[in-house]
Amino acid sequence: MVSCCTGATKDMGKMLGGEEEKDPDAQKKEEERQEALRQQEEERKAKHARMEAEREKVRQQIRDKYGLKKKEEKEAEEKAALEQPCEGSLTRPKKAIPAGCGDEEEEEEESILDTVLKYLPGPLQDMFKK
């Protein structure tokens, strides 16, 4: 029975802070392991970059086919549109009043009245013209 417990006592001694067996190549092995991890990470990043480039190529084909724009382009156009003065804004110059606004309203009302009169029977037209 003593033979079964001797291995356990060696491990317990190590856990309690006893002397550990030192591997002379431990530092070299750790460096090799770190290098292998670095290489794996670089390979993973390269793989993902290739996959993303392929996806972007497919996206661009779809945009070209359907006449769509990238999100960044769309946002840039919207921003540019907001910076340009709007036709109906309060800060527009007086010269930019569109045709049909202002003093011409009376003429428009007369033309509407004339249009309505055309469709009325003859005696009614005479009443409204007087």
C-alpha positions in Angstrom: 0.0 0.0 0.0 2.9 2.4 0.5 3.8 2.2 -3.2 0.5 3.6 -4.3 0.9 6.8 -2.2 4.4 7.7 -3.0 3.5 9.3 -6.3 0.8 11.3 -4.6 3.2 12.6 -2.0 5.7 13.9 -4.6 2.8 15.9 -6.3 1.7 17.2 -3.0 5.2 18.4 -2.2 5.2 20.4 -5.4 1.8 21.9 -4.7 2.9 23.0 -1.2 5.9 24.8 -2.6 8.5 22.2 -2.7 11.3 21.8 -5.2 10.1 21.2 -8.8 12.0 19.4 -11.4 13.2 22.1 -13.8 13.2 21.3 -17.5 16.2 22.9 -19.3 14.3 23.3 -22.5 11.2 24.8 -20.9 12.0 28.4 -22.0 12.7 27.3 -25.6 9.5 25.3 -25.7 7.5 28.2 -24.4 9.0 30.5 -27.1 8.1 28.0 -29.8 4.6 27.7 -28.5 4.2 31.5 -28.5 5.5 31.7 -32.0 3.1 29.0 -33.2 0.2 30.9 -31.6 1.3 34.1 -33.4 1.5 32.3 -36.7 -1.9 30.8 -36.3 -3.4 34.2 -35.5 -1.7 35.8 -38.5 -3.0 33.0 -40.8 -6.5 33.4 -39.3 -6.5 37.2 -39.9 -5.2 36.7 -43.5 -8.0 34.1 -44.1 -10.6 36.5 -42.8 -9.2 39.4 -44.9 -9.4 37.2 -48.0 -13.0 36.2 -47.2 -14.1 39.8 -46.6 -12.5 40.9 -49.9 -14.5 38.2 -51.7 -17.7 39.3 -50.0 -17.0 42.9 -50.9 -16.5 41.9 -54.5 -19.9 40.1 -54.5 -21.5 43.1 -52.8 -20.1 45.4 -55.4 -21.4 43.2 -58.2 -24.9 43.4 -56.6 -24.7 47.2 -56.2 -23.7 47.5 -59.9 -26.5 45.2 -61.0 -29.2 47.0 -59.1 -27.8 50.5 -59.2 -27.3 50.7 -55.4 -24.8 52.9 -53.6 -22.6 52.1 -50.7 -23.8 53.2 -47.3 -20.9 55.7 -47.0 -21.6 57.2 -50.4 -25.3 57.5 -49.6 -24.5 59.3 -46.3 -22.1 61.6 -48.1 -24.7 62.6 -50.6 -27.3 63.2 -47.9 -24.8 65.4 -46.0 -24.0 67.4 -49.1 -27.8 67.8 -49.8 -28.3 69.2 -46.3 -25.5 71.7 -46.7 -27.0 73.1 -49.9 -29.6 75.8 -49.4 -33.1 74.4 -49.8 -35.5 76.0 -52.2 -38.1 76.6 -49.5 -35.8 77.5 -46.7 -36.1 80.7 -44.6 -32.6 81.9 -45.5 -33.0 81.9 -49.3 -32.4 85.1 -51.2 -35.4 87.1 -52.4 -34.6 86.5 -56.0 -35.1 82.8 -55.6 -38.9 83.1 -55.1 -40.3 80.4 -57.5 -42.8 81.4 -60.2 -46.4 81.3 -59.2 -45.8 82.7 -55.7 -46.8 86.1 -54.4 -48.9 88.6 -56.3 -50.0 86.1 -59.0 -52.6 84.4 -56.7 -55.4 86.6 -57.9 -54.8 85.5 -61.5 -54.9 81.9 -60.5 -58.2 82.3 -58.8 -59.7 83.9 -61.9 -58.5 81.2 -64.1 -60.1 78.6 -61.8 -63.4 80.5 -61.9 -63.2 80.7 -65.7 -62.7 76.9 -65.9 -65.7 76.3 -63.7 -67.9 78.7 -65.7 -67.1 76.8 -69.0 -68.8 73.7 -67.6 -72.0 75.5 -66.5 -75.1 75.8 -68.7 -75.5 79.0 -70.8 -78.0 80.9 -68.5 -75.9 80.3 -65.4 -72.8 81.5 -67.2 -74.5 84.8 -68.0 -75.5 85.2 -64.4 -72.0 84.8 -63.1 -70.4 87.0 -65.8 -72.5 90.0 -64.8 
